[in-house]
Amino acid sequence: MSEQRKIRKAVFPVAGLGTRFLPATKAVPKEMLTVVDKPVIQYVVDEAAEAGIEHFVFVTGRGKGVIEDYFDIQYELEQMLRERNKNAELTLLSHILPKAGTASFTRQQVPLGLGHAVWCARDIVGNEPFAVLLPDMIMSSEKSCLKGMVDLYAQTGGNVLAVEECAPDQTHKYGIVGKGAPVGEGFKITEMVEKPAKGTAPSNFFINGRYILQPEIFKILETQERGAGNEIQLTDGMLALAKAQEFAAYHFRGETYDCGAKDGFILANLAFALKRDDIRPSIEGPLKAMVEKLN
């Protein structure tokens, strides 16, 4: 097992087609759909930056070039803002721009699943532990989910997954972990089961789309056979890795919004808008009126 080292790099699998959001995603990547006034991917990158990530690795696909453009300088736009003395907007753009050399982009030519997407980042990540953040999932909490995971990793080493609790009758929809001895803000993982049959789940803790993994996962994914959906599944790779390395779970207690689904995307917009002092006063009343009409 690799010795414990700082988590410096994070992988963002952004090659998905976003078919659940057609026709909006016919020309616009789903990761660039906005929650209030920021693309979904920006929230996830901000979470990684808060956790101390130094290098951001995007695994893209065809039609995703706009993501690379978003994390680059736009000379014409910035020149226009300077000429019009739009200093607040210039400052905003400078804050979202990664430092030179800290963002890398690699292509997943064929959509062969999450495990394959992570494997595509192997040469950029190299032989060091790394994080994986699913770009559809954005989270709200006092301490970011990945920051909590990094803190737990400092205690446990090995591999760390973020988990949340679901209703016991919903466990068949998720990847579920078995709960072992407590450690820090989480516990040791005793087993992992992908979408267990009803009544067979080892717990009601499900994996929520955040991972810290050791680089040995790449060798496993390189020869991993296709699993569910005829794709190379990351869960299958983690199950193989768990035979040699320990896994711990960070119990995330904030709010998670699945922006890959229409209901989650709408709820995220409402939740993040209500957190904004510049927006809440103008929407709180109309929202309450809508709720009253529902009743």
C-alpha positions as CSV (number, residue, x, y, z in Angstrom):
1,M,0.0,0.0,0.0
2,S,1.2,3.5,-0.8
3,E,2.5,5.5,2.1
4,Q,0.2,8.3,3.3
5,R,0.7,11.5,1.4
6,K,-1.2,14.7,1.0
7,I,-4.2,14.7,-1.4
8,R,-3.0,17.2,-4.0
9,K,-5.0,16.2,-7.1
10,A,-8.7,15.7,-7.8
11,V,-10.3,14.1,-10.8
12,F,-13.6,15.4,-12.2
13,P,-15.3,13.0,-14.7
14,V,-17.1,15.4,-17.0
15,A,-17.6,13.3,-20.1
16,G,-21.2,12.4,-19.5
17,L,-23.8,13.3,-22.2
18,G,-26.5,14.7,-19.9
19,T,-29.3,13.0,-21.8
20,R,-31.7,13.6,-18.9
21,F,-31.5,17.3,-19.6
22,L,-32.2,17.3,-23.3
23,P,-32.7,19.5,-25.2
24,A,-30.8,21.9,-23.0
25,T,-27.7,19.7,-23.1
26,K,-27.7,19.3,-26.9
27,A,-25.2,22.1,-27.2
28,V,-24.3,23.0,-23.6
29,P,-22.5,20.5,-21.3
30,K,-24.6,19.5,-18.3
31,E,-21.8,20.6,-16.1
32,M,-22.2,24.2,-17.4
33,L,-25.8,24.5,-16.5
34,T,-26.1,27.2,-13.9
35,V,-27.2,27.0,-10.3
36,V,-28.2,30.6,-9.7
37,D,-25.3,32.3,-11.5
38,K,-22.5,29.7,-11.4
39,P,-22.1,26.6,-13.5
40,V,-22.5,23.3,-11.5
41,I,-18.9,22.4,-12.1
42,Q,-17.7,25.6,-10.4
43,Y,-19.4,24.5,-7.1
44,V,-17.5,21.2,-7.2
45,V,-14.2,22.8,-8.1
46,D,-14.7,25.3,-5.2
47,E,-15.3,22.4,-2.9
48,A,-12.0,20.8,-4.0
49,A,-10.1,24.0,-3.6
50,E,-11.4,24.5,-0.1
51,A,-10.0,21.0,0.7
52,G,-6.5,22.0,-0.4
53,I,-6.5,20.5,-3.9
54,E,-3.7,21.9,-6.0
55,H,-4.2,20.2,-9.3
56,F,-7.6,19.8,-11.0
57,V,-7.9,17.0,-13.6
58,F,-10.9,17.1,-15.9
59,V,-11.8,13.9,-17.9
60,T,-13.8,15.3,-20.8
61,G,-15.5,14.0,-23.9
62,R,-16.5,15.4,-27.3
63,G,-18.5,18.6,-27.1
64,K,-17.0,19.5,-23.7
65,G,-14.5,22.1,-24.9
66,V,-16.5,24.9,-23.3
67,I,-15.5,23.6,-19.9
68,E,-11.8,24.1,-20.8
69,D,-12.7,27.6,-22.1
70,Y,-14.5,28.4,-18.9
71,F,-11.4,27.8,-16.9
72,D,-9.3,30.0,-19.1
73,I,-8.8,33.8,-19.7
74,Q,-11.3,35.5,-22.1
75,Y,-9.4,38.5,-23.3
76,E,-12.2,40.2,-25.2
77,L,-14.6,40.0,-22.3
78,E,-12.0,41.2,-19.7
79,Q,-10.9,44.0,-21.9
80,M,-14.6,45.2,-22.3
81,L,-15.0,45.0,-18.5
82,R,-11.9,47.1,-18.0
83,E,-13.1,49.7,-20.4
84,R,-16.4,49.9,-18.6
85,N,-14.8,49.9,-15.1
86,K,-16.6,46.7,-14.2
87,N,-14.1,46.0,-11.4
88,A,-16.4,43.7,-9.4
89,E,-16.9,41.5,-12.4
90,L,-13.2,41.4,-13.1
91,T,-12.5,40.4,-9.6
92,L,-15.1,37.6,-9.8
93,L,-13.5,36.2,-13.0
94,S,-10.0,36.3,-11.5
95,H,-11.2,34.3,-8.4
96,I,-12.5,31.4,-10.5
97,L,-9.4,31.2,-12.7
98,P,-7.0,28.3,-11.8
99,K,-3.4,29.2,-11.5
100,A,-1.3,28.5,-14.6
101,G,-0.5,24.8,-14.8
102,T,-3.0,23.6,-12.2
103,A,-5.8,22.5,-14.5
104,S,-5.4,19.5,-16.9
105,F,-7.8,18.1,-19.4
106,T,-7.8,14.6,-20.9
107,R,-10.2,12.9,-23.2
108,Q,-12.4,9.8,-22.6
109,Q,-12.9,8.9,-26.2
110,V,-15.6,6.2,-25.5
111,P,-18.2,6.4,-22.7
112,L,-17.2,3.2,-20.9
113,G,-18.3,4.1,-17.3
114,L,-17.0,5.9,-14.3
115,G,-14.2,3.4,-13.6
116,H,-12.9,4.0,-17.2
117,A,-13.1,7.7,-16.8
118,V,-11.0,7.6,-13.6
119,W,-8.5,5.3,-15.4
120,C,-8.1,7.9,-18.2
121,A,-6.5,10.3,-15.6
122,R,-3.8,7.8,-14.6
123,D,-0.8,9.5,-16.2
124,I,-1.8,12.9,-14.9
125,V,-2.4,11.7,-11.3
126,G,0.7,9.5,-11.2
127,N,1.7,7.4,-8.2
128,E,-0.1,9.4,-5.5
129,P,-3.4,9.3,-3.7
130,F,-6.1,11.5,-5.3
131,A,-9.7,12.6,-4.9
132,V,-12.6,11.9,-7.3
133,L,-15.6,14.3,-7.3
134,L,-18.7,13.5,-9.3
135,P,-19.7,16.8,-11.0
136,D,-23.4,16.2,-10.8
137,M,-23.4,16.3,-7.0
138,I,-23.1,19.7,-5.3
139,M,-23.2,20.0,-1.5
140,S,-23.9,22.6,1.1
141,S,-22.3,22.4,4.6
142,E,-20.3,24.5,7.0
143,K,-17.2,22.4,6.2
144,S,-17.0,21.1,2.6
145,C,-17.5,17.4,2.2
146,L,-14.1,16.8,0.7
147,K,-12.4,18.9,3.4
148,G,-14.0,16.5,6.0
149,M,-12.7,13.6,4.0
150,V,-9.2,15.0,3.9
151,D,-9.3,15.5,7.6
152,L,-10.4,11.9,8.1
153,Y,-7.7,10.7,5.7
154,A,-5.1,12.3,7.8
155,Q,-6.2,10.0,10.6
156,T,-6.8,6.8,8.7
157,G,-4.7,6.8,5.5
158,G,-5.9,4.3,2.9
159,N,-9.1,5.1,1.0
160,V,-12.0,7.3,2.2
161,L,-15.5,7.4,0.8
162,A,-18.1,10.0,1.7
163,V,-21.4,8.6,2.8
164,E,-24.9,9.8,3.8
165,E,-27.9,8.1,5.4
166,C,-31.0,7.2,3.4
167,A,-34.3,5.7,4.4
168,P,-33.9,1.9,4.9
169,D,-36.4,1.2,2.2
170,Q,-34.3,3.2,-0.4
171,T,-31.0,1.3,0.0
172,H,-31.6,-0.7,-3.2
173,K,-31.1,2.5,-5.2
174,Y,-27.5,3.2,-4.0
175,G,-24.0,1.8,-3.4
176,I,-24.2,0.8,0.3
177,V,-21.4,0.3,2.8
178,G,-21.2,-1.8,5.9
179,K,-20.5,0.1,9.1
180,G,-17.6,-0.9,11.2
181,A,-15.7,0.7,14.2
182,P,-16.0,4.4,14.5
183,V,-13.1,6.6,13.6
184,G,-13.0,10.4,13.6
185,E,-16.1,11.8,11.9
186,G,-16.9,8.4,10.3
187,F,-16.2,4.7,10.6
188,K,-14.4,1.8,9.1
189,I,-16.0,0.2,6.1
190,T,-16.6,-3.5,6.4
191,E,-18.1,-4.2,3.0
192,M,-19.5,-2.5,-0.1
193,V,-22.6,-3.6,-2.0
194,E,-23.9,-2.0,-5.2
195,K,-27.7,-1.6,-5.2
196,P,-28.5,-4.5,-2.8
197,A,-31.7,-6.3,-3.1
198,K,-34.4,-5.0,-0.7
199,G,-34.0,-6.2,2.8
200,T,-30.3,-7.3,2.3
201,A,-28.4,-4.0,2.8
202,P,-25.7,-4.1,5.5
203,S,-26.6,-0.5,6.5
204,N,-28.4,2.6,5.3
205,F,-25.2,4.5,4.5
206,F,-24.8,5.2,0.8
207,I,-21.8,6.5,-1.2
208,N,-22.6,10.1,-2.2
209,G,-20.1,10.8,-5.1
210,R,-16.9,11.8,-3.3
211,Y,-13.8,9.5,-3.1
212,I,-10.2,9.5,-1.9
213,L,-8.4,6.6,-3.5
214,Q,-4.9,5.2,-3.6
215,P,-3.1,5.0,-7.0
216,E,-3.2,1.2,-6.9
217,I,-6.8,1.5,-8.2
218,F,-5.4,2.4,-11.7
219,K,-3.8,-1.1,-12.1
220,I,-7.1,-2.7,-11.1
221,L,-9.1,-0.6,-13.5
222,E,-6.7,-1.3,-16.3
223,T,-7.9,-4.9,-16.5
224,Q,-11.3,-4.5,-14.9
225,E,-14.0,-6.4,-16.7
226,R,-17.2,-4.6,-17.6
227,G,-19.9,-4.8,-15.1
228,A,-23.4,-3.3,-14.7
229,G,-24.5,-1.4,-17.9
230,N,-21.7,-3.1,-19.8
231,E,-19.4,-0.4,-18.3
232,I,-16.2,-0.4,-16.3
233,Q,-17.6,0.3,-12.8
234,L,-15.5,2.2,-10.2
235,T,-17.3,0.2,-7.4
236,D,-16.0,-3.1,-8.9
237,G,-12.5,-1.7,-8.8
238,M,-12.9,-0.5,-5.2
239,L,-14.2,-3.9,-4.2
240,A,-11.0,-5.5,-5.6
241,L,-8.8,-2.8,-3.9
242,A,-10.6,-3.5,-0.6
243,K,-9.0,-6.9,-0.5
244,A,-5.6,-5.3,0.0
245,Q,-6.3,-1.9,1.5
246,E,-8.6,-0.4,4.1
247,F,-11.5,1.8,3.4
248,A,-13.1,4.4,5.8
249,A,-16.3,6.4,5.5
250,Y,-16.7,10.1,6.2
251,H,-20.2,10.7,7.4
252,F,-21.3,13.8,5.6
253,R,-24.1,15.6,7.4
254,G,-24.9,18.5,5.0
255,E,-27.2,18.9,2.1
256,T,-26.6,17.1,-1.2
257,Y,-28.3,18.0,-4.5
258,D,-28.1,15.7,-7.5
259,C,-27.9,18.2,-10.4
260,G,-27.9,15.3,-12.8
261,A,-31.7,15.0,-12.2
262,K,-34.2,17.7,-12.9
263,D,-35.7,17.7,-9.4
264,G,-32.3,17.9,-7.7
265,F,-31.2,20.7,-10.1
266,I,-34.3,22.7,-9.3
267,L,-34.0,22.2,-5.5
268,A,-30.3,23.3,-5.8
269,N,-31.3,26.5,-7.4
270,L,-33.8,27.3,-4.8
271,A,-31.5,26.3,-1.9
272,F,-28.5,28.3,-3.1
273,A,-30.7,31.3,-4.1
274,L,-32.1,31.4,-0.6
275,K,-28.6,31.5,0.9
276,R,-27.9,34.7,-1.1
277,D,-28.5,38.0,0.7
278,D,-28.9,39.7,-2.7
279,I,-31.5,37.3,-4.0
280,R,-33.5,36.0,-1.0
281,P,-35.5,39.1,-0.3
282,S,-36.9,39.2,-3.8
283,I,-37.8,35.5,-4.1
284,E,-38.9,34.5,-0.5
285,G,-42.3,36.0,-0.8
286,P,-43.2,34.6,-4.2
287,L,-41.9,31.1,-3.1
288,K,-44.1,31.2,0.0
289,A,-47.1,32.2,-2.2
290,M,-46.4,29.2,-4.5
291,V,-46.3,26.8,-1.5
292,E,-49.5,28.2,-0.2
293,K,-51.2,27.5,-3.5
294,L,-50.0,23.9,-3.3
295,N,-51.8,23.5,0.0
